[in-house]
Amino acid sequence: MASPSASAGPITVMIVDDHEVVRRGIAEVVDRAEGMTVVAEAGSVADGVRRADLVRPQIVLVDLQLPDGTGIELLRALRERLPEARAIVLTSFDDDGALAAALDEGAAAYLLKSVRGAEITEVIRAVAAGRVLLDQRTVTRHKARHDDPTDGLTPSELRVVELIGEGMSNREIAERLGVVEKTVKNHITSVLAKMGLQRRTQVAAWVASRARTSWRVEPGG
């Protein structure tokens, strides 16, 4: 998305988030900040496109998970309809795929909802001034910090990890895979060493953490 032209007035901001309480909280932070104002709020992709057409904001704060699609789809639509606007993704999903997709669709920044309110307004000012805080190097560094600890596992070890995550005992895993229980124990010993873990329960916890809802949701889901 292109850099907005200089304006003597406040930075105009639109917030797109399907949770009204979250949306209102962000709006309050922005409206209290000097030199910026919220000109519209929306709770879906369709509503975001419609309101952006009406108010033509300089900055759009976009959540990733919306009831009728994703924030990435909204970014794509705004890039075509409102190329002068600049987008900031504000989400709870610390996700490499989302980060890369936001970059591809021209987002200028990617923030997690755990940031302080002051950080949000600082980023809005920076992006409104033409700065890009999200680039390919950011994505690369992010991926380097979030390497998958299962990358070095064999297919058999990956299957054992999956079954541990389903709550199966070693004996149940052995029966499922058609191997002796000692083979399962050997696999688990190797899994723990490769993943840098110490206990079987940590493997189960890791699987559970990976099973959280994706930012990619089907409309109506």
The 8 nearest C-alpha neighbors of each residue, nearest first, counted from 0:
[[1, 82, 105, 85, 78, 83, 84, 2],
 [0, 2, 83, 82, 3, 84, 85, 129],
 [1, 3, 129, 83, 4, 0, 85, 84],
 [4, 2, 83, 1, 57, 84, 5, 127],
 [3, 5, 6, 2, 83, 57, 128, 127],
 [6, 4, 3, 7, 128, 127, 8, 2],
 [5, 7, 8, 4, 9, 10, 3, 57],
 [6, 8, 9, 5, 10, 34, 4, 35],
 [9, 7, 6, 10, 34, 35, 11, 5],
 [10, 8, 35, 34, 11, 36, 7, 6],
 [9, 11, 35, 34, 36, 12, 57, 8],
 [12, 10, 56, 36, 57, 37, 35, 38],
 [13, 11, 37, 58, 56, 59, 38, 36],
 [12, 14, 39, 59, 40, 37, 38, 56],
 [15, 13, 60, 40, 59, 61, 41, 16],
 [16, 14, 41, 61, 42, 40, 60, 62],
 [17, 15, 42, 62, 18, 22, 41, 14],
 [16, 18, 42, 65, 43, 19, 15, 66],
 [19, 17, 21, 16, 20, 22, 42, 23],
 [18, 20, 22, 21, 23, 17, 16, 42],
 [19, 21, 23, 22, 18, 24, 25, 17],
 [22, 20, 24, 18, 19, 23, 25, 16],
 [23, 21, 19, 25, 24, 20, 16, 18],
 [22, 24, 26, 20, 25, 21, 19, 27],
 [23, 25, 21, 27, 26, 22, 20, 28],
 [24, 26, 28, 22, 27, 23, 29, 21],
 [27, 25, 23, 29, 24, 28, 30, 22],
 [26, 28, 30, 24, 25, 29, 31, 23],
 [29, 27, 25, 31, 26, 30, 116, 24],
 [30, 28, 26, 32, 31, 27, 25, 36],
 [29, 31, 36, 27, 32, 28, 26, 37],
 [32, 30, 28, 29, 27, 33, 36, 35],
 [33, 31, 29, 30, 35, 34, 28, 120],
 [32, 34, 35, 31, 30, 9, 29, 36],
 [33, 35, 9, 10, 32, 36, 8, 30],
 [36, 34, 10, 9, 33, 11, 32, 30],
 [35, 37, 30, 11, 12, 10, 38, 29],
 [38, 36, 12, 13, 39, 11, 30, 26],
 [37, 39, 13, 12, 11, 36, 54, 56],
 [40, 38, 13, 37, 14, 50, 41, 12],
 [39, 41, 14, 13, 15, 42, 38, 22],
 [42, 40, 15, 47, 46, 43, 14, 16],
 [41, 43, 17, 16, 15, 46, 47, 40],
 [42, 44, 46, 65, 45, 47, 41, 66],
 [43, 45, 47, 73, 46, 67, 48, 68],
 [46, 44, 48, 47, 43, 49, 67, 73],
 [45, 47, 49, 43, 48, 44, 41, 50],
 [48, 46, 44, 41, 50, 45, 49, 43],
 [47, 49, 51, 45, 46, 50, 52, 44],
 [50, 48, 46, 52, 47, 51, 45, 53],
 [49, 51, 53, 52, 47, 48, 46, 54],
 [52, 50, 55, 48, 53, 54, 49, 47],
 [51, 53, 49, 50, 55, 54, 48, 81],
 [52, 54, 50, 51, 55, 49, 48, 56],
 [53, 55, 51, 56, 52, 50, 38, 39],
 [56, 54, 51, 52, 53, 57, 81, 84],
 [57, 55, 11, 58, 12, 54, 13, 84],
 [56, 58, 84, 11, 85, 12, 3, 10],
 [59, 57, 12, 85, 56, 84, 86, 11],
 [58, 60, 13, 86, 12, 14, 61, 87],
 [61, 59, 14, 87, 88, 15, 86, 13],
 [60, 62, 88, 15, 89, 70, 59, 87],
 [61, 63, 90, 89, 16, 70, 64, 88],
 [64, 62, 70, 69, 90, 214, 65, 61],
 [63, 65, 69, 214, 62, 70, 66, 215],
 [64, 66, 69, 68, 43, 67, 17, 63],
 [65, 67, 68, 218, 43, 219, 64, 17],
 [68, 66, 218, 65, 219, 43, 44, 69],
 [69, 67, 218, 65, 66, 44, 217, 216],
 [70, 68, 64, 63, 71, 65, 72, 215],
 [69, 71, 63, 73, 72, 62, 61, 74],
 [72, 70, 74, 69, 73, 101, 75, 63],
 [73, 71, 75, 70, 69, 74, 76, 68],
 [72, 74, 70, 76, 71, 75, 44, 77],
 [75, 73, 71, 77, 72, 76, 78, 104],
 [74, 76, 72, 78, 73, 77, 104, 71],
 [75, 77, 73, 79, 74, 78, 80, 72],
 [78, 76, 80, 81, 74, 79, 75, 73],
 [77, 79, 82, 75, 76, 81, 80, 0],
 [78, 80, 77, 76, 81, 82, 75, 74],
 [81, 79, 77, 78, 82, 76, 52, 48],
 [80, 82, 77, 83, 78, 84, 79, 55],
 [83, 81, 78, 0, 84, 1, 79, 80],
 [82, 84, 1, 3, 81, 2, 0, 85],
 [85, 83, 57, 82, 58, 81, 0, 56],
 [86, 84, 58, 0, 57, 59, 83, 107],
 [85, 87, 59, 106, 58, 107, 60, 88],
 [88, 86, 108, 60, 106, 107, 109, 59],
 [87, 89, 109, 61, 60, 62, 110, 108],
 [90, 88, 110, 62, 111, 61, 112, 109],
 [89, 91, 111, 62, 112, 92, 63, 88],
 [90, 92, 111, 112, 93, 89, 113, 62],
 [93, 91, 94, 90, 214, 111, 63, 97],
 [94, 92, 91, 95, 111, 90, 97, 98],
 [93, 95, 97, 92, 96, 98, 214, 99],
 [96, 94, 98, 97, 99, 142, 93, 141],
 [97, 95, 99, 98, 94, 100, 101, 93],
 [96, 98, 100, 94, 99, 95, 101, 214],
 [97, 99, 95, 101, 96, 100, 94, 102],
 [98, 100, 102, 96, 101, 97, 95, 103],
 [99, 101, 103, 97, 102, 98, 96, 104],
 [102, 100, 104, 98, 106, 103, 99, 97],
 [101, 103, 99, 105, 100, 106, 104, 98],
 [102, 104, 100, 101, 105, 99, 106, 98],
 [105, 103, 101, 102, 75, 106, 74, 100],
 [104, 106, 102, 0, 103, 107, 101, 86],
 [107, 105, 86, 101, 102, 108, 87, 104],
 [106, 108, 131, 133, 132, 87, 86, 105],
 [109, 107, 87, 133, 132, 106, 88, 131],
 [110, 108, 88, 87, 89, 133, 111, 98],
 [111, 109, 89, 88, 90, 112, 108, 114],
 [110, 112, 90, 91, 113, 89, 114, 109],
 [113, 111, 91, 114, 90, 89, 110, 115],
 [112, 114, 111, 115, 91, 110, 90, 116],
 [115, 113, 112, 111, 118, 116, 119, 110],
 [116, 114, 118, 117, 113, 119, 112, 120],
 [115, 117, 119, 118, 28, 114, 120, 25],
 [118, 116, 120, 115, 119, 121, 28, 114],
 [119, 117, 121, 115, 116, 120, 122, 114],
 [120, 118, 116, 122, 117, 121, 123, 115],
 [119, 121, 123, 117, 122, 118, 124, 29],
 [122, 120, 118, 124, 123, 119, 117, 125],
 [121, 123, 125, 119, 120, 124, 126, 118],
 [124, 122, 120, 126, 121, 125, 127, 119],
 [125, 123, 127, 121, 122, 126, 128, 120],
 [124, 126, 122, 128, 123, 130, 127, 121],
 [125, 127, 130, 129, 123, 128, 124, 122],
 [128, 126, 124, 129, 125, 123, 58, 3],
 [129, 127, 125, 126, 130, 124, 2, 3],
 [128, 130, 126, 2, 127, 131, 125, 3],
 [129, 131, 126, 125, 128, 132, 127, 107],
 [132, 130, 107, 133, 126, 108, 129, 134],
 [131, 133, 108, 107, 130, 134, 126, 109],
 [134, 132, 108, 107, 131, 137, 109, 102],
 [135, 133, 137, 136, 102, 132, 138, 131],
 [134, 136, 138, 137, 139, 133, 102, 99],
 [135, 137, 139, 138, 134, 140, 133, 141],
 [138, 136, 140, 134, 135, 139, 133, 141],
 [137, 139, 141, 135, 136, 140, 142, 99],
 [140, 138, 136, 142, 141, 137, 135, 143],
 [141, 139, 143, 137, 142, 138, 136, 144],
 [142, 140, 138, 144, 139, 143, 137, 145],
 [143, 141, 145, 139, 144, 140, 146, 138],
 [142, 144, 140, 141, 145, 146, 139, 138],
 [145, 143, 141, 142, 146, 140, 139, 147],
 [146, 144, 142, 143, 147, 141, 95, 148],
 [147, 145, 143, 144, 142, 148, 150, 149],
 [146, 148, 149, 150, 145, 151, 194, 142],
 [149, 147, 194, 150, 146, 151, 193, 195],
 [150, 148, 152, 147, 151, 194, 157, 193],
 [149, 151, 148, 147, 152, 146, 153, 194],
 [152, 150, 149, 153, 193, 148, 194, 147],
 [153, 151, 149, 156, 150, 157, 154, 190],
 [152, 154, 156, 155, 157, 151, 150, 158],
 [153, 155, 157, 156, 158, 152, 159, 151],
 [156, 154, 158, 153, 157, 159, 186, 152],
 [157, 155, 159, 153, 158, 154, 152, 186],
 [158, 156, 160, 154, 159, 155, 152, 153],
 [157, 159, 161, 155, 156, 160, 154, 162],
 [158, 160, 156, 162, 161, 157, 163, 155],
 [161, 159, 157, 163, 158, 162, 164, 156],
 [160, 162, 158, 164, 159, 163, 157, 165],
 [163, 161, 165, 159, 164, 160, 167, 158],
 [164, 162, 160, 166, 165, 167, 161, 203],
 [163, 165, 203, 161, 162, 166, 206, 160],
 [166, 164, 162, 163, 167, 161, 203, 206],
 [165, 167, 163, 164, 162, 168, 203, 161],
 [168, 166, 163, 171, 165, 162, 172, 169],
 [167, 169, 171, 170, 172, 166, 163, 162],
 [170, 168, 172, 171, 173, 180, 183, 167],
 [169, 171, 173, 168, 172, 180, 174, 167],
 [172, 170, 174, 168, 173, 169, 167, 175],
 [171, 173, 175, 169, 174, 170, 176, 167],
 [174, 172, 178, 170, 180, 176, 171, 175],
 [175, 173, 177, 171, 172, 176, 170, 178],
 [174, 176, 172, 173, 177, 171, 178, 170],
 [177, 175, 173, 174, 178, 172, 171, 159],
 [176, 178, 174, 175, 173, 179, 172, 180],
 [179, 177, 173, 176, 182, 180, 174, 183],
 [178, 180, 181, 182, 173, 183, 177, 174],
 [179, 181, 183, 173, 182, 170, 169, 184],
 [180, 182, 184, 183, 179, 185, 178, 173],
 [183, 181, 185, 180, 184, 179, 186, 178],
 [182, 184, 186, 180, 185, 181, 173, 187],
 [185, 183, 181, 187, 186, 182, 188, 180],
 [186, 184, 182, 188, 183, 187, 181, 189],
 [185, 187, 183, 189, 184, 188, 156, 190],
 [188, 186, 190, 184, 189, 185, 191, 183],
 [187, 189, 185, 191, 186, 190, 184, 192],
 [188, 190, 186, 192, 187, 191, 193, 185],
 [191, 189, 187, 193, 192, 188, 194, 186],
 [190, 192, 196, 194, 188, 189, 193, 195],
 [193, 191, 189, 195, 190, 194, 188, 196],
 [192, 194, 190, 195, 191, 189, 151, 152],
 [195, 193, 148, 191, 196, 192, 190, 149],
 [194, 196, 192, 193, 191, 197, 148, 190],
 [197, 195, 191, 194, 198, 192, 201, 202],
 [198, 196, 191, 195, 199, 201, 192, 200],
 [199, 197, 200, 201, 196, 191, 202, 188],
 [198, 200, 202, 201, 203, 197, 187, 191],
 [201, 199, 203, 202, 198, 204, 163, 205],
 [202, 200, 204, 199, 203, 198, 205, 196],
 [203, 201, 205, 199, 200, 204, 206, 160],
 [202, 204, 164, 200, 206, 201, 205, 163],
 [205, 203, 201, 207, 202, 206, 200, 208],
 [204, 206, 202, 208, 207, 203, 201, 209],
 [205, 207, 209, 203, 164, 204, 208, 202],
 [208, 206, 204, 210, 209, 205, 203, 164],
 [209, 207, 205, 210, 206, 211, 204, 203],
 [210, 208, 206, 207, 211, 205, 212, 204],
 [209, 211, 207, 208, 206, 212, 213, 205],
 [212, 210, 209, 208, 213, 207, 214, 206],
 [211, 213, 210, 214, 215, 216, 209, 92],
 [214, 212, 215, 211, 216, 92, 210, 64],
 [213, 215, 64, 216, 63, 212, 92, 69],
 [216, 214, 213, 69, 217, 64, 68, 63],
 [217, 215, 214, 220, 218, 68, 213, 64],
 [216, 218, 220, 219, 68, 215, 67, 66],
 [219, 217, 67, 68, 220, 66, 216, 65],
 [218, 220, 66, 67, 217, 216, 68, 65],
 [219, 217, 218, 216, 66, 67, 68, 65]]
